[in-house]
């Protein structure tokens, strides 16, 4: 215990989510890869521990919608917000998922009405990734898909296969998790004689839908918003917050998703202006204190706020000498959390980051996130429930129904 901070390890938690098998999660979580996401089992664990069925669960930095989806799947009302449009689309799709029948019907309509668009004016950087055949169909979907729940869901499916290495990926082979640099991909492709795939994009989206909608869904829908957290307001309060705010100094969210943002009609440079991305420690901590103040305000009395943040390594120069500085973000947020009203007895849960998730290909190995830490904050005295989840079986195996969870 240090300054009223209790420390533990995620493996030491009772019935820890670290026991979960690889395919435990619902397939909707695999709609689209995105850097900086925490595992579904982590969200599930704290939702089970600190909320009940029917409760409202918020993630104000929702990313790809992991926590809102877990809330939805466990009979809570999942509410997600993110200032990045691609994250908003993914979160919206998970709190308001469409049926496979509706998706297939709309895809058939789109395919039957397909008229080949002109791609002459498409950004040259985008053309590097796709064959003309694929690009025409992608541009058609970009033009035709609107903002209904169904069409937002189809957009999320396209985002999931827009680039990657799998059989459904529409691009030259590249990362699933982030949009790689056009110049790098072009050079690598030429050096390795890679061919741009030609596919029926409608069929690829249809197959993606089959993969993520292979298990039952619920009738209750959640809510999704696309606002900067400091501009966000809610009329109703929440029973639990589970979130992972932007990591100090580590990730470049808009650039990481520039190709997906293009598909959604956004320029990553304009989106970047809306997001917090800074190497200024004071600026970051002030931003997080303002964010914690809002979260405290949104919580009901006797509720919990779970904040997942990572240690990052920053290069600094001290007295003319270059050094590596490790920043324990969770500890740095303890005092701001207390200042805005959270209880002074705080627990930090250390959570190892898998090696493959520690940093992007373009971030040097000594930089980036080394370990995640879970900051367990409390407003009053929230009731805790024993987590009885069986982590050794898939969350939704073929014989299960949602009512079992």
C-alpha positions as CSV (number, residue, x, y, z in Angstrom):
1,X,0.0,0.0,0.0
2,X,1.4,3.4,-1.0
3,X,-0.5,6.6,-0.4
4,X,-3.7,4.6,0.0
5,X,-3.1,2.8,-3.2
6,X,-3.5,-1.0,-3.1
7,X,-1.6,-3.0,-5.8
8,X,-2.5,-6.4,-7.1
9,X,-2.0,-8.4,-10.3
10,X,-4.8,-9.3,-12.7
11,X,-3.8,-13.0,-12.4
12,X,-4.5,-12.8,-8.6
13,X,-8.1,-11.7,-9.0
14,X,-10.7,-14.2,-7.8
15,X,-11.9,-16.1,-10.9
16,X,-9.7,-13.8,-13.0
17,X,-10.5,-13.0,-16.6
18,X,-7.0,-14.1,-17.4
19,X,-8.3,-17.6,-17.3
20,X,-10.4,-17.1,-20.4
21,X,-9.6,-19.3,-23.4
22,X,-8.9,-17.6,-26.8
23,X,-12.3,-18.1,-28.3
24,X,-14.3,-17.2,-25.2
25,X,-15.5,-13.9,-26.7
26,X,-18.6,-13.4,-28.8
27,X,-17.7,-13.2,-32.5
28,X,-19.1,-9.6,-32.8
29,X,-16.0,-8.5,-30.9
30,X,-14.0,-9.6,-34.0
31,X,-15.9,-7.2,-36.4
32,X,-12.8,-5.1,-36.8
33,X,-9.3,-4.9,-35.2
34,X,-8.2,-1.6,-33.7
35,X,-5.1,-0.7,-31.8
36,X,-5.5,0.2,-28.1
37,X,-8.4,-2.0,-27.3
38,X,-8.7,-4.0,-24.0
39,X,-9.9,-7.6,-24.1
40,X,-13.6,-8.4,-23.9
41,X,-13.1,-10.6,-20.9
42,X,-11.7,-7.7,-18.9
43,X,-14.8,-5.6,-19.6
44,X,-17.0,-8.6,-18.9
45,X,-15.3,-9.2,-15.5
46,X,-15.9,-5.7,-14.2
47,X,-19.4,-5.4,-15.6
48,X,-20.3,-8.6,-13.8
49,X,-18.6,-7.4,-10.6
50,X,-20.0,-3.9,-10.4
51,X,-23.4,-3.9,-12.1
52,X,-26.7,-5.8,-12.4
53,X,-29.0,-6.6,-15.3
54,X,-30.8,-3.6,-16.5
55,X,-28.0,-1.2,-15.4
56,X,-26.6,1.5,-17.7
57,X,-22.9,1.0,-18.4
58,X,-20.8,3.8,-20.1
59,X,-17.5,3.9,-22.0
60,X,-16.8,7.5,-22.9
61,X,-13.7,6.4,-24.9
62,X,-15.3,3.4,-26.5
63,X,-12.8,2.6,-29.3
64,X,-14.2,-0.4,-31.1
65,X,-17.0,-0.8,-28.6
66,X,-15.8,-3.6,-26.4
67,X,-17.3,-2.6,-23.1
68,X,-20.7,-1.5,-24.6
69,X,-21.0,-4.8,-26.4
70,X,-20.2,-6.7,-23.2
71,X,-22.9,-4.7,-21.4
72,X,-25.4,-5.4,-24.2
73,X,-24.6,-9.2,-24.1
74,X,-25.1,-9.4,-20.4
75,X,-28.5,-7.6,-20.3
76,X,-27.2,-4.2,-19.4
77,X,-27.7,-1.1,-21.5
78,X,-24.3,-0.4,-23.2
79,X,-23.5,3.2,-24.0
80,X,-20.4,4.2,-25.9
81,X,-18.9,7.4,-27.1
82,X,-15.8,8.2,-29.1
83,X,-14.6,11.3,-30.9
84,X,-13.2,9.3,-33.8
85,X,-15.8,8.5,-36.5
86,X,-14.4,5.0,-37.2
87,X,-14.7,4.1,-33.5
88,X,-18.2,5.5,-33.4
89,X,-19.3,3.3,-36.3
90,X,-17.9,0.2,-34.7
91,X,-19.5,1.0,-31.3
92,X,-22.8,1.9,-32.9
93,X,-22.8,-1.5,-34.8
94,X,-22.2,-3.4,-31.5
95,X,-24.9,-1.7,-29.4
96,X,-27.4,-1.8,-32.3
97,X,-26.5,-4.9,-34.3
98,X,-28.5,-6.0,-37.3
99,X,-29.7,-9.5,-38.1
100,X,-28.0,-11.6,-40.7
101,X,-31.3,-11.6,-42.7
102,X,-31.4,-7.8,-42.9
103,X,-27.8,-7.6,-43.8
104,X,-28.0,-10.1,-46.6
105,X,-31.2,-8.5,-48.0
106,X,-29.6,-5.0,-48.1
107,X,-26.4,-6.4,-49.7
108,X,-28.4,-8.1,-52.4
109,X,-30.2,-4.8,-53.1
110,X,-26.9,-3.0,-53.3
111,X,-25.3,-5.6,-55.6
112,X,-28.4,-5.8,-57.9
113,X,-28.3,-2.0,-58.3
114,X,-24.6,-1.7,-58.7
115,X,-23.4,0.9,-61.2
116,X,-19.7,1.1,-61.7
117,X,-18.4,4.4,-60.3
118,X,-15.6,6.6,-61.7
119,X,-12.5,6.2,-59.6
120,X,-10.3,8.6,-61.5
121,X,-10.4,11.3,-58.7
122,X,-9.8,8.9,-55.8
123,X,-6.8,9.8,-53.7
124,X,-3.6,8.3,-55.1
125,X,-2.6,7.0,-51.7
126,X,-5.8,5.0,-51.5
127,X,-5.3,3.5,-55.0
128,X,-2.0,2.0,-53.8
129,X,-3.9,-0.5,-51.7
130,X,-6.7,-1.8,-54.0
131,X,-7.2,-3.2,-57.5
132,X,-9.4,-1.0,-59.7
133,X,-12.0,-3.8,-59.5
134,X,-12.2,-3.8,-55.7
135,X,-11.9,0.0,-55.4
136,X,-14.9,0.6,-57.7
137,X,-17.1,-1.6,-55.5
138,X,-15.7,0.0,-52.3
139,X,-16.3,3.5,-53.6
140,X,-19.9,2.4,-54.6
141,X,-20.5,1.3,-51.0
142,X,-18.9,4.4,-49.7
143,X,-21.4,6.4,-51.7
144,X,-24.5,4.4,-51.1
145,X,-24.4,3.4,-47.5
146,X,-26.2,5.9,-45.2
147,X,-26.8,6.4,-41.5
148,X,-29.6,3.9,-40.7
149,X,-28.7,1.3,-38.0
150,X,-28.5,-1.4,-40.7
151,X,-26.3,0.6,-43.0
152,X,-24.0,1.7,-40.2
153,X,-23.7,-2.0,-39.3
154,X,-22.7,-2.8,-42.9
155,X,-20.2,0.0,-42.8
156,X,-18.6,-1.7,-39.7
157,X,-18.3,-4.9,-41.7
158,X,-16.5,-3.1,-44.5
159,X,-14.1,-1.5,-42.0
160,X,-13.3,-4.9,-40.7
161,X,-12.1,-6.2,-44.1
162,X,-11.0,-3.0,-45.8
163,X,-7.4,-4.0,-45.1
164,X,-5.6,-6.9,-43.7
165,X,-4.0,-10.3,-44.5
166,X,-7.0,-12.7,-44.3
167,X,-9.0,-14.3,-47.0
168,X,-11.7,-11.6,-46.9
169,X,-9.3,-8.6,-46.9
170,X,-9.8,-6.2,-49.8
171,X,-6.3,-4.7,-49.8
172,X,-2.8,-5.7,-50.5
173,X,-1.5,-7.8,-47.5
174,X,-1.1,-5.5,-44.5
175,X,-2.0,-5.0,-40.9
176,X,-5.6,-5.7,-39.8
177,X,-5.2,-3.3,-36.9
178,X,-4.1,-0.1,-38.5
179,X,-3.8,1.6,-41.8
180,X,-0.2,1.4,-42.9
181,X,1.8,4.1,-44.7
182,X,1.1,4.2,-48.4
183,X,4.8,4.7,-49.3
184,X,5.8,1.7,-47.2
185,X,3.1,-0.5,-48.6
186,X,3.9,0.5,-52.2
187,X,7.6,-0.1,-51.8
188,X,7.1,-3.4,-50.0
189,X,4.6,-4.6,-52.6
190,X,7.0,-3.8,-55.5
191,X,9.9,-5.5,-53.8
192,X,7.9,-8.7,-53.0
193,X,5.9,-8.7,-56.3
194,X,2.6,-8.7,-54.4
195,X,-0.7,-8.6,-56.4
196,X,-3.7,-6.6,-55.5
197,X,-6.6,-9.0,-54.8
198,X,-9.8,-8.9,-57.0
199,X,-12.9,-10.0,-55.1
200,X,-16.6,-9.7,-55.1
201,X,-16.7,-7.1,-52.3
202,X,-20.4,-7.7,-51.7
203,X,-19.7,-11.4,-51.1
204,X,-16.7,-10.6,-48.9
205,X,-19.0,-8.4,-46.7
206,X,-21.6,-11.1,-46.7
207,X,-19.1,-13.7,-45.4
208,X,-17.9,-11.3,-42.8
209,X,-21.5,-10.9,-41.6
210,X,-21.8,-14.6,-41.4
211,X,-18.8,-14.8,-39.1
212,X,-19.7,-12.2,-36.6
213,X,-23.5,-12.9,-36.5
214,X,-23.2,-16.6,-36.0
215,X,-24.8,-16.5,-32.5
216,X,-28.0,-15.1,-31.0
217,X,-28.5,-11.4,-30.4
218,X,-30.7,-9.5,-28.0
219,X,-33.6,-7.2,-28.6
220,X,-32.4,-4.5,-26.2
221,X,-30.3,-1.9,-27.9
222,X,-27.7,0.5,-26.5
223,X,-26.6,4.0,-27.4
224,X,-23.6,5.4,-29.4
225,X,-22.2,8.9,-29.6
226,X,-19.4,10.7,-31.5
227,X,-18.3,13.6,-29.3
228,X,-15.2,14.8,-27.6
229,X,-15.7,13.8,-23.9
230,X,-15.5,17.3,-22.6
231,X,-18.3,18.4,-24.9
232,X,-20.5,15.4,-24.0
233,X,-23.5,15.6,-21.7
234,X,-26.0,13.0,-20.4
235,X,-29.5,13.4,-18.9
236,X,-29.4,10.0,-17.1
237,X,-26.7,8.8,-14.8
238,X,-24.8,5.5,-15.0
239,X,-24.3,2.5,-12.8
240,X,-20.8,1.8,-14.0
241,X,-18.1,3.2,-16.2
242,X,-15.5,0.9,-17.9
243,X,-13.1,2.8,-20.2
244,X,-9.7,3.1,-21.6
245,X,-8.8,6.8,-22.4
246,X,-6.1,7.7,-25.0
247,X,-2.7,6.6,-23.8
248,X,-0.2,9.4,-23.2
249,X,2.4,9.6,-26.0
250,X,1.8,6.1,-27.3
251,X,-0.8,5.9,-30.1
252,X,-1.7,8.1,-33.1
253,X,-5.3,7.2,-33.5
254,X,-6.3,9.2,-36.5
255,X,-3.3,8.3,-38.6
256,X,-3.6,4.6,-37.5
257,X,-7.1,4.6,-39.1
258,X,-6.6,7.0,-42.0
259,X,-7.9,4.5,-44.6
260,X,-11.0,3.6,-42.7
261,X,-11.6,7.3,-42.1
262,X,-11.4,7.8,-45.9
263,X,-14.0,5.2,-46.5
264,X,-16.3,7.0,-44.0
265,X,-15.8,10.3,-45.7
266,X,-13.3,11.9,-43.3
267,X,-9.8,13.3,-43.6
268,X,-7.5,11.9,-40.8
269,X,-5.9,15.3,-40.4
270,X,-9.2,16.9,-39.5
271,X,-10.1,14.1,-37.2
272,X,-6.7,14.3,-35.5
273,X,-7.5,17.9,-34.5
274,X,-10.4,16.6,-32.4
275,X,-8.4,14.0,-30.5
276,X,-6.1,14.3,-27.5
277,X,-2.6,13.2,-28.7
278,X,0.2,14.8,-26.8
279,X,3.7,14.4,-25.4
280,X,3.1,17.2,-22.9
281,X,2.6,15.5,-19.6
282,X,0.9,18.5,-17.9
283,X,-1.5,18.9,-20.8
284,X,-2.4,15.2,-20.7
285,X,-2.9,15.2,-17.0
286,X,-5.1,18.3,-17.1
287,X,-7.2,16.7,-19.8
288,X,-7.6,13.5,-17.9
289,X,-8.5,15.4,-14.7
290,X,-11.3,17.2,-16.6
291,X,-12.4,13.9,-18.1
292,X,-12.4,12.2,-14.6
293,X,-14.5,15.1,-13.3
294,X,-17.1,14.4,-16.0
295,X,-17.1,10.7,-15.3
296,X,-17.6,11.3,-11.6
297,X,-20.5,13.6,-12.4
298,X,-22.1,11.0,-14.6
299,X,-21.9,8.2,-12.1
300,X,-24.7,7.3,-9.6
301,X,-23.8,7.3,-6.0
302,X,-22.1,4.0,-4.8
303,X,-20.8,3.2,-8.3
304,X,-17.4,2.2,-9.8
305,X,-15.3,3.6,-12.5
306,X,-12.8,1.3,-14.1
307,X,-10.0,3.1,-16.1
308,X,-7.5,1.1,-18.1
309,X,-4.3,3.0,-18.9
310,X,-0.8,1.9,-19.9
311,X,2.7,2.6,-18.8
312,X,4.6,4.2,-21.6
313,X,8.3,4.8,-22.3
314,X,9.3,8.2,-23.5
315,X,12.7,9.3,-24.8
316,X,13.9,12.4,-22.9
317,X,17.1,14.4,-22.8
318,X,18.5,15.3,-19.3
319,X,21.7,17.3,-19.0
320,X,22.5,16.6,-22.6
321,X,22.1,12.8,-22.2
322,X,19.4,10.8,-23.9
323,X,17.4,8.6,-21.5
324,X,14.3,6.5,-21.4
325,X,11.6,7.6,-19.0
326,X,8.9,5.2,-17.9
327,X,5.6,6.9,-17.1
328,X,3.2,5.0,-14.8
329,X,0.0,6.7,-16.1
330,X,-2.2,5.0,-13.5
331,X,-0.3,6.4,-10.6
332,X,-0.2,9.8,-12.2
333,X,-4.0,9.8,-12.4
334,X,-4.6,8.9,-8.7
335,X,-4.3,12.5,-7.3
336,X,-6.5,14.0,-10.1
337,X,-9.1,11.2,-9.4
338,X,-9.1,12.1,-5.7
339,X,-9.3,15.8,-6.4
340,X,-12.6,15.4,-8.4
341,X,-14.2,13.3,-5.7
342,X,-13.4,9.7,-6.0
343,X,-12.7,7.8,-2.8
344,X,-9.1,8.0,-1.5
345,X,-8.7,4.2,-1.1
346,X,-7.8,3.2,-4.7
347,X,-6.6,-0.1,-6.2
348,X,-4.3,-0.5,-9.2
349,X,-4.4,-3.8,-10.9
350,X,-1.3,-4.6,-13.0
351,X,-2.2,-6.3,-16.3
352,X,0.4,-7.6,-18.7
353,X,0.2,-6.6,-22.3
354,X,0.8,-9.4,-24.8
355,X,4.0,-8.9,-26.7
356,X,2.3,-8.5,-30.0
357,X,0.1,-5.7,-28.7
358,X,2.8,-3.5,-27.0
359,X,3.5,-1.3,-30.0
360,X,2.9,-0.8,-33.6
361,X,5.3,-1.8,-36.3
362,X,6.4,1.9,-36.8
363,X,7.0,2.5,-33.1
364,X,10.4,1.5,-31.8
365,X,10.4,-1.5,-29.5
366,X,11.7,0.5,-26.5
367,X,8.7,2.9,-26.8
368,X,5.0,2.3,-26.5
369,X,2.9,0.6,-23.9
370,X,4.8,-1.9,-21.7
371,X,2.1,-2.8,-19.2
372,X,-1.6,-1.9,-18.7
373,X,-2.8,-0.9,-15.3
374,X,-6.5,-0.9,-14.2
375,X,-7.4,2.0,-12.0
376,X,-10.3,0.9,-9.8
377,X,-12.1,4.1,-8.7
378,X,-15.2,4.3,-6.5
379,X,-17.9,6.9,-6.0
380,X,-19.1,6.0,-2.5
381,X,-19.3,2.3,-1.7
382,X,-20.4,0.2,-4.7
383,X,-21.8,-3.2,-4.1
384,X,-19.5,-6.0,-5.4
385,X,-20.8,-9.2,-7.0
386,X,-18.9,-12.5,-7.3
387,X,-17.9,-13.2,-10.9
388,X,-18.9,-16.7,-11.7
389,X,-18.2,-16.8,-15.4
390,X,-16.8,-20.0,-16.7
391,X,-13.8,-18.8,-18.7
392,X,-13.0,-22.2,-20.1
393,X,-15.9,-22.4,-22.5
394,X,-16.8,-20.0,-25.4
395,X,-19.0,-17.2,-24.2
396,X,-21.7,-18.4,-26.6
397,X,-21.3,-22.0,-27.5
398,X,-23.8,-23.6,-29.9
399,X,-26.0,-25.0,-27.2
400,X,-26.1,-21.8,-25.2
401,X,-28.6,-18.9,-25.2
402,X,-28.0,-15.4,-24.1
403,X,-30.2,-16.0,-21.1
404,X,-27.5,-18.3,-19.7
405,X,-25.2,-15.4,-19.1
